[in-house]
């Protein structure tokens, strides 16, 4: 693993030990539940949404809608009308209605097993993307387990083996030990329901990414909090380029706290469930034992290890323009490849994301979530998110027409408008 990473005091740099705790908020998972302002009470797919109800990605079947998609049906129609093809619009609305009407009882499984409450995201055909009905089941059950003296930890996992969770997003808090088995694709909402927890277990099949700048968005679900707290400028690099980390690299980067061979994941779960009134230390001991015995890619070096000096140097700039200039001046094949990637991203998203991480590096998690809610609302009213979705997910021509089309045209005034307070409509935590 990369020897420079030491994301918490309990894991000295280069020790090879698993990590948990201080990098993320202590005491368990932080779950992100975006709530609409009171004025946004409306009907979603025929199901009435109360004013304070958590709203989720209306098109969560499209797993790359990584982030907060707080739209209700009338707003969704307005969004779809931006596209001049009725056929495309109709297809999307069919997905929306299907997502809202499917029986959540089968889409998420909630069980008490031994000492644990177990959440299984059960939409493998849609890469276990979260939807509104699933949140309506998960959130109250989490609160019940939190108050239950016989429930000592929470385990969350995805069904099907391909994805842990690839989209959607909830917010709130769970104070009990929380173990996320991030086996498979982990993007968007999958990051939101795992990375803020105290224990995060990766396998050789884990795939982590925050690719939002490619669709005109930003790395939300608390990305402004956890990304700048990764070692050096790694988080800035991941946020701006959408670089994908796989397998043991998810652990080496500090995103996962432990690595376990996937064939042992079932045994790990059973051993956790079998614990008797476990403390956090007891849970950590079990995870550490499995982590220590994991063999897959045990001697593999971190994929970005040889590039970390370049990443720290190039991505330390305070402006996107300077980052690009740094990459150009570096001139290495790695730097030029990242330059090529960045030049495809939304200029507005790049500037929003850099400022989000810079400000988030000194904010509390609550402050970051309020900031990201403001950003999400501004992005919904802008051009690039809709265009990015069209180019990447609808037409799939991979040729978005960003507006503004270059960094120079994204003014400081434009940028400030995304971060401004929403006054009475601000997120209430």
JOGI-V167582 format. One line per field, one symbol per residue. phi: phi as a letter, one per 30 degrees, with the letter a starting at -180 (. if undefined). A space follows every 10 residues. Layout:
# JOGI-V167582
phi: ???
This chain:
# JOGI-V167582
phi: .ddddbdadd beeididdba jedcddjkdc cccdcddedc dacchicdcd ecddcbedcd ddddddkdbd bceedddddd ddcdcddded dddddedddd cdddecdbcc bcbhdccccc dbbedchhdd bedddddded deddddcddc ccaccbbcdj idbdacajab blbbddebcc cdcjdbbhdd ddcbddddbb ccbdcdbcab cdddcicadc hiedcdddcd ehcedddddd cieccbhddd dddjdccbbb eedcdddded dddddchdcd dddddddddd ddddcdhdcd deecedcddd ddddcddcbd eddddddddd iddddddddd ddddddeddd dedddedddd dccddddddd dddddddddd cccdddddde dcccdhdhbd cdbddbdedd dddeddddcd dchdcddcc
